């Protein structure tokens, strides 16, 4: 692996990006090291005055890394990510069915030996495959959990923004139409998101061009039984790829307008004037909500 210091941050990123964008000539070990090095120094680079947009590998690059670059068993566990590729059949009846990531100790495997909920307590992110009968012909289950995937923020738009860690799930050979349970906590935009209003959050996957909800459940299910100090959200999707919890900030405008309605009821003088202001703002609230729904 590359050794990182303040003076070599950009050099490290350059080398890592060169490997990640040219995996055809690299082996699994080199690719795994490049993934680890990239996220070890990414945050430092983004906060420096020498920030270079060309160093932001996009979601498609990392999709390709998991799908085609990781071809043998490997494990990398750091404070920034957990990369695990292994046969699902660990030993006898013991199956590797997923992974969990925590701030306190990085990544851990999830197996079918004990209750899943017990294995994913106090996590930032986790992925669990429940349909284990699909593993009969699988030689590798591949999982990458990225704590703070700042490079994915380049895909934010006015109507959808990343709010969580990113989870990549794949297999060798590829299998389709297999359910996976994903667990997220809020990482980005936490000061803007009301964690109890799940209709503004979306279980999503990367479709090659943007975040998409097809094949995922829509709004996540709050799981207060998982974390002791924050809300975890469960998502169910019916395929393997790149996943995240996406925030839909378009509703924020509606919330703010509705707040102004309440303010107008008490601050605008004159009954007729107050009625006109409330009518206009209520219409704006309704229009905004319908625009978000459709």
C-alpha positions as CSV (number, residue, x, y, z in Angstrom):
1,X,0.0,0.0,0.0
2,X,1.0,3.6,-0.5
3,X,2.2,5.4,2.6
4,X,0.5,8.8,3.1
5,X,1.9,12.0,4.4
6,X,0.8,15.6,4.1
7,X,3.4,16.2,1.3
8,X,2.3,13.2,-0.7
9,X,-1.5,13.5,-0.6
10,X,-1.9,14.5,-4.2
11,X,0.7,12.0,-5.4
12,X,-1.2,9.2,-3.5
13,X,-4.5,10.3,-5.0
14,X,-3.0,10.5,-8.5
15,X,-1.6,6.9,-8.3
16,X,-4.8,5.6,-6.8
17,X,-7.0,7.2,-9.5
18,X,-4.7,5.9,-12.2
19,X,-5.2,2.4,-10.9
20,X,-8.9,2.7,-10.3
21,X,-9.5,4.0,-13.8
22,X,-7.4,1.4,-15.5
23,X,-8.2,-1.9,-13.6
24,X,-7.8,-4.1,-16.7
25,X,-4.0,-4.2,-16.1
26,X,-4.2,-4.6,-12.3
27,X,-4.7,-7.5,-9.9
28,X,-7.1,-7.6,-7.0
29,X,-4.4,-6.7,-4.4
30,X,-3.3,-3.5,-6.3
31,X,-6.9,-2.5,-6.8
32,X,-7.9,-3.1,-3.1
33,X,-4.9,-1.0,-2.0
34,X,-5.8,1.8,-4.4
35,X,-9.4,1.9,-3.0
36,X,-8.0,2.0,0.5
37,X,-5.4,4.7,-0.3
38,X,-8.0,6.8,-2.2
39,X,-10.4,7.2,0.6
40,X,-7.6,7.5,3.2
41,X,-6.6,10.8,1.7
42,X,-9.7,12.0,-0.1
43,X,-11.0,14.2,2.6
44,X,-7.6,15.8,3.1
45,X,-7.5,16.6,-0.6
46,X,-11.0,18.1,-0.8
47,X,-10.2,20.4,2.1
48,X,-6.9,21.6,0.7
49,X,-6.2,24.5,-1.5
50,X,-4.9,22.1,-4.2
51,X,-8.2,20.5,-4.7
52,X,-8.5,18.9,-8.1
53,X,-11.8,17.8,-9.5
54,X,-10.1,15.3,-11.8
55,X,-9.3,13.3,-8.7
56,X,-12.9,12.7,-7.9
57,X,-13.6,9.2,-9.3
58,X,-17.3,8.9,-10.0
59,X,-19.8,6.2,-9.1
60,X,-19.3,4.3,-12.4
61,X,-15.6,3.9,-11.7
62,X,-16.2,2.2,-8.3
63,X,-19.1,0.1,-9.8
64,X,-16.6,-1.2,-12.3
65,X,-14.0,-1.9,-9.5
66,X,-16.5,-4.1,-7.7
67,X,-18.0,-5.8,-10.7
68,X,-14.8,-6.4,-12.7
69,X,-11.8,-5.5,-10.7
70,X,-12.1,-7.5,-7.5
71,X,-11.8,-11.1,-8.8
72,X,-10.2,-12.9,-5.8
73,X,-10.7,-13.0,-2.1
74,X,-9.5,-9.8,-0.3
75,X,-10.1,-7.8,2.8
76,X,-9.3,-4.2,3.7
77,X,-10.5,-2.6,7.0
78,X,-9.8,1.0,7.9
79,X,-11.5,3.9,9.7
80,X,-12.8,5.0,6.3
81,X,-14.1,1.8,4.6
82,X,-14.5,-1.9,4.7
83,X,-13.8,-4.0,1.6
84,X,-14.6,-7.7,1.8
85,X,-14.6,-10.2,-1.0
86,X,-14.8,-13.9,0.0
87,X,-16.7,-17.1,-0.7
88,X,-20.1,-17.0,1.0
89,X,-19.4,-20.5,2.3
90,X,-17.1,-19.8,5.2
91,X,-17.2,-23.1,6.9
92,X,-19.7,-25.9,6.9
93,X,-23.1,-24.3,7.4
94,X,-21.7,-20.8,8.2
95,X,-22.4,-18.3,5.5
96,X,-21.0,-14.8,4.9
97,X,-24.2,-12.9,4.2
98,X,-23.1,-9.3,4.6
99,X,-21.0,-6.6,6.4
100,X,-21.4,-3.8,8.9
101,X,-19.4,-0.7,9.4
102,X,-18.9,1.3,12.7
103,X,-17.0,4.4,13.5
104,X,-15.5,2.7,16.6
105,X,-14.0,-0.3,14.9
106,X,-14.4,-0.2,11.2
107,X,-16.0,-3.2,9.4
108,X,-17.1,-6.6,10.5
109,X,-18.7,-9.6,8.7
110,X,-22.3,-10.5,9.1
111,X,-23.0,-14.3,9.1
112,X,-26.0,-16.5,9.4
113,X,-24.8,-17.9,12.7
114,X,-26.5,-15.5,15.0
115,X,-29.4,-13.0,14.9
116,X,-28.7,-10.3,12.3
117,X,-29.9,-7.4,14.4
118,X,-27.3,-8.3,17.1
119,X,-24.6,-8.1,14.5
120,X,-25.5,-4.7,13.1
121,X,-26.0,-2.7,16.3
122,X,-24.5,0.9,16.5
123,X,-23.6,1.0,12.8
124,X,-23.1,3.7,10.2
125,X,-23.9,1.3,7.4
126,X,-24.6,-2.4,6.8
127,X,-25.7,-4.8,4.1
128,X,-27.3,-8.2,4.5
129,X,-28.3,-10.7,1.9
130,X,-31.2,-12.8,3.1
131,X,-31.8,-15.0,0.1
132,X,-28.8,-17.2,0.7
133,X,-30.1,-20.0,-1.6
134,X,-28.8,-17.8,-4.4
135,X,-25.2,-18.4,-3.1
136,X,-25.0,-22.0,-4.3
137,X,-23.2,-21.0,-7.5
138,X,-21.4,-17.9,-6.2
139,X,-17.7,-18.0,-5.7
140,X,-17.3,-14.4,-4.3
141,X,-19.6,-12.1,-2.4
142,X,-18.1,-8.6,-2.7
143,X,-19.0,-5.7,-0.4
144,X,-17.6,-2.2,-0.1
145,X,-18.9,0.1,2.7
146,X,-17.6,3.7,2.5
147,X,-18.0,5.8,5.6
148,X,-17.8,9.3,4.0
149,X,-17.9,9.0,0.2
150,X,-17.2,12.6,-0.5
151,X,-16.5,11.9,-4.2
152,X,-20.1,10.9,-4.6
153,X,-21.2,14.4,-3.7
154,X,-20.4,15.4,-7.2
155,X,-23.6,13.7,-8.2
156,X,-25.8,15.9,-6.0
157,X,-28.5,17.9,-7.7
158,X,-31.0,20.5,-6.6
159,X,-33.6,17.7,-6.2
160,X,-31.5,14.9,-4.7
161,X,-28.6,14.9,-2.3
162,X,-26.5,12.2,-0.7
163,X,-27.3,11.8,3.0
164,X,-25.5,8.5,4.0
165,X,-22.5,6.3,3.5
166,X,-22.4,4.3,0.3
167,X,-22.6,0.6,0.0
168,X,-21.5,-1.5,-3.0
169,X,-22.7,-5.1,-3.3
170,X,-21.7,-7.6,-6.0
171,X,-21.0,-11.2,-6.7
172,X,-18.9,-13.5,-9.0
173,X,-20.5,-14.6,-11.1
174,X,-23.1,-11.8,-11.2
175,X,-26.6,-12.7,-9.9
176,X,-29.7,-10.7,-10.5
177,X,-33.1,-10.3,-8.7
178,X,-31.7,-11.1,-5.3
179,X,-32.9,-9.1,-2.3
180,X,-30.5,-7.2,-0.1
181,X,-31.3,-5.3,3.2
182,X,-29.4,-2.1,3.6
183,X,-29.0,-0.1,6.7
184,X,-27.9,3.6,6.8
185,X,-27.5,6.5,9.2
186,X,-27.4,10.1,8.3
187,X,-23.9,11.4,7.4
188,X,-24.5,14.4,5.2
189,X,-27.0,17.4,5.6
190,X,-27.8,16.2,9.1
191,X,-28.6,19.8,10.2
192,X,-31.2,20.1,7.4
193,X,-32.9,16.7,7.7
194,X,-35.6,15.9,10.2
195,X,-34.8,12.3,10.9
196,X,-38.4,11.4,11.7
197,X,-39.8,12.6,8.4
198,X,-38.8,9.6,6.2
199,X,-40.9,10.8,3.2
200,X,-38.0,13.1,2.4
201,X,-35.5,10.2,2.3
202,X,-35.2,7.7,-0.6
203,X,-33.7,4.3,-0.7
204,X,-31.7,4.5,-3.9
205,X,-29.2,2.8,-6.3
206,X,-26.8,4.2,-8.8
207,X,-28.1,3.5,-12.4
208,X,-25.1,4.6,-14.3
209,X,-26.3,8.2,-14.7
210,X,-27.9,9.2,-11.4
211,X,-29.7,8.0,-8.3
212,X,-32.7,5.9,-9.0
213,X,-35.4,4.2,-6.8
214,X,-36.5,1.4,-9.1
215,X,-36.3,-1.9,-7.4
216,X,-36.0,-0.3,-4.0
217,X,-38.7,0.2,-1.4
218,X,-38.9,4.0,-1.6
219,X,-38.9,5.8,1.8
220,X,-36.8,3.8,4.3
221,X,-38.1,2.1,7.4
222,X,-36.8,3.7,10.7
223,X,-35.1,1.1,12.9
224,X,-34.8,2.6,16.4
225,X,-33.7,-0.8,17.8
226,X,-30.3,-0.8,16.0
227,X,-28.5,2.4,17.1
228,X,-28.4,3.8,20.6
229,X,-27.5,7.4,19.7
230,X,-29.0,7.9,16.2
231,X,-31.8,6.5,14.0
232,X,-30.8,3.8,11.5
233,X,-32.9,3.3,8.4
234,X,-33.6,0.0,6.6
235,X,-33.9,-0.2,2.8
236,X,-34.8,-3.3,0.8
237,X,-33.8,-3.6,-2.8
238,X,-34.1,-6.5,-5.2
239,X,-30.7,-6.4,-7.0
240,X,-27.0,-5.8,-6.3
241,X,-25.2,-2.6,-7.2
242,X,-24.3,0.7,-5.5
243,X,-26.7,1.9,-2.8
244,X,-27.2,5.0,-0.7
245,X,-29.9,7.0,1.2
246,X,-30.8,10.1,-0.8
247,X,-32.4,13.2,0.6
248,X,-35.0,15.0,-1.5
249,X,-34.6,18.6,-0.5
250,X,-37.3,19.9,-2.8
251,X,-39.7,19.4,0.2
252,X,-37.6,21.9,2.2
253,X,-39.1,24.8,0.2
254,X,-42.6,23.5,1.0
255,X,-41.8,23.3,4.7
256,X,-40.4,26.8,4.7
257,X,-43.4,28.2,2.9
258,X,-45.7,26.5,5.3
259,X,-43.8,28.0,8.2
260,X,-44.3,31.4,6.6
261,X,-48.1,30.7,6.5
262,X,-48.1,30.2,10.3
263,X,-46.0,33.4,10.7
264,X,-48.4,35.3,8.5
265,X,-51.4,34.4,10.6
266,X,-49.9,36.2,13.5
267,X,-47.8,39.0,12.0
268,X,-49.8,40.4,9.1
269,X,-52.1,43.2,10.1
270,X,-55.6,43.4,8.6
271,X,-58.0,40.6,8.2
272,X,-58.3,40.7,4.4
273,X,-54.6,41.2,3.9
274,X,-53.9,38.2,6.2
275,X,-56.3,36.0,4.2
276,X,-54.6,36.9,0.9
277,X,-51.2,36.1,2.2
278,X,-52.3,32.8,3.7
279,X,-54.1,31.8,0.5
280,X,-51.0,32.5,-1.6
281,X,-48.7,30.6,0.7
282,X,-51.0,27.6,1.1
283,X,-51.2,27.4,-2.7
284,X,-47.4,27.4,-2.9
285,X,-47.2,24.7,-0.3
286,X,-49.7,22.5,-2.2
287,X,-47.9,23.1,-5.5
288,X,-44.5,22.2,-4.0
289,X,-45.8,19.0,-2.5
290,X,-47.4,17.9,-5.7
291,X,-44.3,18.6,-7.7
292,X,-42.2,16.5,-5.3
293,X,-44.7,13.6,-5.4
294,X,-44.8,13.4,-9.2
